[in-house]
Amino acid sequence: MSLINLDLVFNAITSIANPLIKEKILRSETVIKLLQQFHLDPEHPPADFS
């Protein structure tokens, strides 16, 4: 029986998910307000941001 290196699996999954998660987070009004509060404004809000 071969053992699976869970670190490799976790790193592969997170490398795929990171861009998707970041895109979703930057669409949150709460996150944008927090970023602005700490002077970490996003460069550009998404085009379809309301």
ROBA-173673 format. One record per atom (N, C-alpha, C, O): z, x, y; atom name. Coordinates in steps of 0.1 Angstrom, whole numbers. Layout:
REM residues N
{pt {Z,X,Y},"CA"} ...
//
This chain:
REM residues 50
{pt {0,8,-12},"N"} {pt {0,0,0},"CA"} {pt {0,9,12},"C"} {pt {8,18,14},"O"} {pt {-9,6,22},"N"} {pt {-10,15,34},"CA"} {pt {-2,8,45},"C"} {pt {-2,-4,46},"O"} {pt {5,16,53},"N"} {pt {13,11,64},"CA"} {pt {4,11,76},"C"} {pt {-4,19,79},"O"} {pt {6,0,84},"N"} {pt {-2,-1,97},"CA"} {pt {7,4,108},"C"} {pt {19,1,109},"O"} {pt {1,13,116},"N"} {pt {8,18,128},"CA"} {pt {8,7,138},"C"} {pt {-2,5,145},"O"} {pt {20,1,140},"N"} {pt {21,-10,150},"CA"} {pt {19,-6,164},"C"} {pt {14,-14,172},"O"} {pt {22,7,167},"N"} {pt {19,12,181},"CA"} {pt {4,11,184},"C"} {pt {0,7,195},"O"} {pt {-4,15,174},"N"} {pt {-19,14,176},"CA"} {pt {-24,0,178},"C"} {pt {-32,-3,186},"O"} {pt {-18,-9,170},"N"} {pt {-22,-23,171},"CA"} {pt {-18,-29,184},"C"} {pt {-26,-35,191},"O"} {pt {-6,-26,188},"N"} {pt {0,-31,201},"CA"} {pt {-9,-26,213},"C"} {pt {-12,-33,222},"O"} {pt {-12,-13,213},"N"} {pt {-19,-7,223},"CA"} {pt {-34,-13,224},"C"} {pt {-39,-15,235},"O"} {pt {-40,-15,213},"N"} {pt {-53,-21,213},"CA"} {pt {-53,-35,219},"C"} {pt {-61,-39,226},"O"} {pt {-43,-43,215},"N"} {pt {-42,-57,220},"CA"} {pt {-39,-57,235},"C"} {pt {-45,-64,242},"O"} {pt {-30,-48,239},"N"} {pt {-27,-48,254},"CA"} {pt {-38,-43,262},"C"} {pt {-40,-47,274},"O"} {pt {-46,-34,257},"N"} {pt {-57,-29,265},"CA"} {pt {-68,-39,267},"C"} {pt {-75,-39,277},"O"} {pt {-69,-48,257},"N"} {pt {-78,-59,258},"CA"} {pt {-73,-70,268},"C"} {pt {-80,-76,276},"O"} {pt {-60,-73,267},"N"} {pt {-54,-84,274},"CA"} {pt {-51,-81,289},"C"} {pt {-51,-90,297},"O"} {pt {-49,-68,292},"N"} {pt {-45,-64,306},"CA"} {pt {-54,-70,316},"C"} {pt {-49,-76,326},"O"} {pt {-67,-68,315},"N"} {pt {-76,-73,326},"CA"} {pt {-75,-89,327},"C"} {pt {-76,-94,338},"O"} {pt {-74,-95,316},"N"} {pt {-73,-110,316},"CA"} {pt {-60,-115,322},"C"} {pt {-60,-124,330},"O"} {pt {-49,-108,319},"N"} {pt {-37,-112,325},"CA"} {pt {-36,-109,340},"C"} {pt {-32,-117,348},"O"} {pt {-42,-97,344},"N"} {pt {-42,-94,358},"CA"} {pt {-50,-104,366},"C"} {pt {-46,-108,377},"O"} {pt {-61,-108,361},"N"} {pt {-69,-118,368},"CA"} {pt {-62,-131,369},"C"} {pt {-62,-137,380},"O"} {pt {-55,-136,359},"N"} {pt {-47,-148,360},"CA"} {pt {-36,-147,370},"C"} {pt {-33,-156,377},"O"} {pt {-29,-136,369},"N"} {pt {-17,-134,378},"CA"} {pt {-22,-134,393},"C"} {pt {-15,-140,401},"O"} {pt {-33,-127,396},"N"} {pt {-37,-127,410},"CA"} {pt {-42,-140,415},"C"} {pt {-45,-141,427},"O"} {pt {-43,-150,407},"N"} {pt {-46,-163,411},"CA"} {pt {-34,-172,414},"C"} {pt {-35,-184,419},"O"} {pt {-22,-167,412},"N"} {pt {-10,-174,414},"CA"} {pt {-6,-173,429},"C"} {pt {-4,-161,434},"O"} {pt {-4,-184,435},"N"} {pt {1,-184,449},"CA"} {pt {14,-177,451},"C"} {pt {16,-169,460},"O"} {pt {23,-179,441},"N"} {pt {36,-172,442},"CA"} {pt {35,-157,441},"C"} {pt {42,-150,448},"O"} {pt {27,-152,432},"N"} {pt {25,-138,431},"CA"} {pt {19,-132,444},"C"} {pt {23,-121,448},"O"} {pt {9,-139,449},"N"} {pt {3,-134,462},"CA"} {pt {13,-134,473},"C"} {pt {14,-124,481},"O"} {pt {22,-144,474},"N"} {pt {32,-144,484},"CA"} {pt {42,-132,482},"C"} {pt {46,-126,492},"O"} {pt {46,-130,470},"N"} {pt {55,-118,467},"CA"} {pt {48,-105,470},"C"} {pt {55,-96,476},"O"} {pt {36,-104,467},"N"} {pt {29,-91,470},"CA"} {pt {28,-89,486},"C"} {pt {30,-78,490},"O"} {pt {26,-100,493},"N"} {pt {25,-99,507},"CA"} {pt {39,-96,513},"C"} {pt {40,-88,523},"O"} {pt {50,-101,507},"N"} {pt {63,-99,512},"CA"} {pt {67,-84,511},"C"} {pt {74,-79,519},"O"} {pt {62,-77,500},"N"} {pt {65,-63,498},"CA"} {pt {53,-54,503},"C"} {pt {53,-43,500},"O"} {pt {45,-60,512},"N"} {pt {34,-53,518},"CA"} {pt {25,-46,507},"C"} {pt {20,-35,509},"O"} {pt {22,-54,497},"N"} {pt {14,-49,486},"CA"} {pt {2,-60,484},"C"} {pt {-1,-64,473},"O"} {pt {-4,-63,496},"N"} {pt {-14,-74,495},"CA"} {pt {-25,-70,486},"C"} {pt {-29,-58,486},"O"} {pt {-30,-80,478},"N"} {pt {-42,-77,470},"CA"} {pt {-54,-74,480},"C"} {pt {-54,-79,491},"O"} {pt {-63,-66,475},"N"} {pt {-75,-62,484},"CA"} {pt {-82,-75,488},"C"} {pt {-85,-77,500},"O"} {pt {-86,-83,479},"N"} {pt {-93,-95,482},"CA"} {pt {-88,-106,472},"C"} {pt {-88,-104,460},"O"} {pt {-85,-118,477},"N"} {pt {-82,-129,468},"CA"} {pt {-95,-133,461},"C"} {pt {-106,-131,466},"O"} {pt {-94,-138,449},"N"} {pt {-105,-143,442},"CA"} {pt {-113,-153,450},"C"} {pt {-107,-160,458},"O"} {pt {-126,-153,448},"N"} {pt {-135,-162,456},"CA"} {pt {-131,-177,454},"C"} {pt {-132,-185,464},"O"} {pt {-127,-181,442},"N"} {pt {-123,-195,440},"CA"} {pt {-109,-198,442},"C"} {pt {-104,-208,437},"O"} {pt {-101,-189,449},"N"} {pt {-87,-191,451},"CA"} {pt {-86,-202,462},"C"} {pt {-92,-201,473},"O"} {pt {-77,-212,459},"N"} {pt {-76,-223,469},"CA"} {pt {-65,-220,479},"C"} {pt {-63,-228,488},"O"} 
//
